[in-house]
């Protein structure tokens, strides 16, 4: 069975997945064991995503060495959140690169948001992927729980399975960074659209997650954002985004 690199049992396990390629399943800081079952009433997931090879999307987001080409000591992101029933946030995320290693990994600290929105992320040695991405996803999962009353284990698993789907596409795009056009990869998933439990999460069933990454961007991560339809008569709108400073914030 393939040991999938993400979303097992809490934020510490998620961060370990970055620094040691998820060779250890850790149930720290959570009451849920690593093999927690789906919530009652949810169909059991197929075993195929667990036994298939790691997908290109998983590899690019969590296993590629995002700091291999980074020369900066500090990488800043603009974090924005706005939408009906959501607290408006305009804040910053900061990734400090303490040391770059010969194997392409880095020792990093992450300062994720400020004040009451601050999300603690432990320092990581030999990080492969960018932990700011996991901070964004963990905060999103916590918000989904708050809005719907669902389980964080459930939301985490739906995102994991969506990225493990062999049909998920990695599209080639160009992005603007510091007034230059940069080649990048874009990954789009809708974790809940085909979920048997989607009726229970209402308007969030069509929620999209968009990831934009590039080895030519400091820290590998250009942008991640979510979009939703707040009314059937309206197009989807970006509700939360995190974009590298010098990049174009989605509208």
N, C-alpha and C positions, 0 to 999 in steps of 0.2 A: 504494500500500500504506500502511495506517495504521501510524504509528510508535507501537507500544504503549508505555505509560508505565513498565512495570516489568519487573524480572528479566531483564536482558540478560547481563551478564558480570561479576559481582562487586560487592562492596559499594560501591565508589566510584561505579560506574555507577548503582547503585540510588539513592544519595544525590543524584547529579546529576539523576536523574529527578524528584526533588522540586523542585529549585531552578530548573530550566530546562525543565520540561515535556517532558523526554526528547527534545530535538531533536538531541542528540548521542549516538551509540552509542560508548561508551568501553570498551575492554578492559583497563583499568588494573588492576594488582594481581591478575592472573589469567593463567594460561597458556592459557586457553580463548579463542578468538576469539569475536566477537559472534555469529557464525552457527554455533556449535558444533552438530554433529549429535547426534541421540539416541544413547544407548549402544547397543552392538551387540545385536541381537536385539529391539530395540524398534521397533514399527511407526512409520513416518514420520507425523508429525502432519498433519492436514488443514490446508490453507492458509486455510480460511475464517476462523478466529479472528484471523489476521494482517490480513485485508483488511476485516473488519467494522468498523463504527464502534466507538469506545470505549464500553464498557458503563457502565451507571449505577453498578455496583459499583466498577469501576476509577476512575471519575471521583470518586466520593465518598471513596474510600480514598486516592487518590494525587494527584488534580489539583485538588480543591476547596481553597480557602485556609483551612486549619484554624486559622490564627492570626488571622484577620480580626477576630474579636470578642473576642480575648483581651486582657485588661488586666493580667493577672498577669505578674510578672517571673520567676516560677518555678512549674513544674508538676511535681508529684511523683506517682509511680506505685508501687504495691506489686506486686512480682514474686514469684510463688510457683511452685514446681515440686515435685511429689511423685508417686511411682508406682513400681511394681516395676522394679527394675534402674536406677532413676533416682536421681541425687544430690538429696537434699532441699535446696531453696533457699528462703530467706525473705529477700528483699533489696529494694533500691529502685532506681528509675530516675528520674533528674531531668532535666528539660528547662528550661534557662535561656533566657529570651527576652531577648536583648541589645538588640534594637531592632525596633520595628514600623514597617513602611513603608506609604506611602500606597496602594500597590497591593494591600494586604491580605496581603502576604508578611511574613516576619520573619527576622531573623538570630538563629540559635539555636545553643546548645551542648547536647550530650547527654552525661550521665554515666550509662552503662548498666552497672548492677551494680557490685560491688566485689570486691576481692581477686582470687583466681584465676579468678573468673567474669567479671571486668571485660571488656567488649567495647568497643574503641575506635571511636568514631564522630567523624569530622572535623567541625569547625564548619561550618555552612551559612549562607550569605547568601541572602536572598530565598527561604526555604523556603516552599513552598505546603502540601504535606502534612506530617504530623507524623513526623519521622525516628525517633521511638521505636518506631513501628509496624514500620518496616523493620528496626530492630535486633532486635525480637522475632522476626520472620520469618527473618532471617539466622541467629540463634542456633538456632531450630527446625530449619532446614535442616542446620546443622552437626551437631546432635544426631541427625537422621535418618541422616546419613552414618555417624556413629559406631555407631549401633545396627544398621544394615543393610549397611554396606559399599558403599552406592550412591553415585552421583555427585551432588555439590551442583548441578551444571548440570541434571541430570535432575529433582531435587526442585524446584528453582527454576522449571523450565519447567512442571512439572505444576501448581504453584500459579498460575502466570501464566495457563495455559490455562483453569483452572477459573474464574478471575475474568473471563476474556475470553468465557466462554460466555454467549450471549444469554439463556439460560434461568435464569441465576442470579438469585435473588429478593432484593429489598431490602424487608424487612418493617418496618412502623412499630411501635415499642414505646415503653413508658415505663420510665425507669430512675430509681432513687433516687440523688440526688447532694446531699450536704450537707443531708439531711432534706427535700429538695424533689423532686417528681416532674418529670422532664424528658423531653420528646419526643425520641426518638432513632431511628436506623435500625440494623437488624441484618442482617448478611450472613452466610450460612452456606455453606461449600463443603466438599466431600469430594474432594480432588484425585486420590485413588488408587483410588476405588471401582470405576471402570470402566476402569482402566488395564490394557492387555494384559500388563504386567509385575507385576501386583499380587501374584501368587503368590510372587514373590521377596522381597517386603517383609512377608509374613506378616500378623501381627496389626495392623500399621499401615495395612493397606489400607482399613480403615473409619474412619480418623482424620478428625475433623471440626475445621474451623477456624471460629471464630465471632468476628466483628468487630462492635462496637457503637460508633457514632459519632454526634455531634450538634454542630451549629454553636453550640448553647447551652452546651456544655461547654468549659472552657478547653483550648486546644490541639486541640479537635475530637474527640479520641480518649477515649472513656469506658473501653473495655475490649477486650482481645483474649485469647482463650484457645483451647486445643486440648483435645479429649477423645478417649478411646480405650476400647475394650473390652479389659480385661486378661484376661478369661476369658469364654467363650461363655455361661456361665450367669449372668453378671453384667451389669447395665446399664452403659452408657458412663460413665466417670468423667473429671472434669477432671484433667489431668495438669500443665499449665502455664498460668498466667494472668498478665496484667498489667492492673491496674485503677487508675484515677485515685484518688488519696487523697480520701476523702469518698464514694466509691462503694461498691457492694456486691460483695464478692469472691465469685465463683461457687464453689459447693460441689461 
